[in-house]
Amino acid sequence: MINYRFEKEKEISLHYAHKLGNIEAVNILVKGEASNSEEAVILAKFFWLMVDSLIEDSKNSIEVCGEVNLEEWSECLFNSFRAYFKSSGFSSEWDSESDMA
């Protein structure tokens, strides 16, 4: 399971999954884990797209889930997602997508 340090991280992740129209990511986030390598790749790709969108929203002072200091949340999300990929055996999927980001 993805262990978020703060519940707000999950809320922000789901916000961006919906905003980006990534239904596969929504489903993975709702169940809290990737079931296989393919889903891990989908989740890792989503993470980096989310970060791009989050940074853009932050630059434009857009409030997301009641938060305006989105860069701090991106750091929390990075730590939670990276820890999840490492602990769940999907390190190679995370590393591969991170290298392409």
Residue, then its C-alpha position, 0 to 999 in steps of 0.5 A: m500500500i502507498n503509505y502517505r505521510f499526510e492524508k492530504e497527499k492522497e487527496i492531491s494525487l487523486h485531484y491530479a489524476h482526475k485533472l489529467g484524465n488518467i483513469e488508470a492512475v485514479n484506479i491504482l490510487v483508490k486501491g492504494e497499490a499497483s497490482n503488477s509491473e504494468e500498473a507500476v509503470i502507469l503509476a510512475k509515469f503519472f507521478w511525473l506528469m502530476v509533478d509537472s502539473l503541480i509545478e505549473d499550478s504552483k507558479n500560477s498560485i492555483e489553490v489545489c485541495g485547499e493548498v497553495n504551497l504546492e512545492e512542499w507537497s511535491e516533496c512529500l509526494f515524492n518521498s511517499f511514492r519513492a518509498y512505495f516503489k522501493s518497498s513494493g519491489f517496483s524499484s526498476e519501474w520507478d527508476s526507469e520512469s524517473d530517468m525519462a522524466 
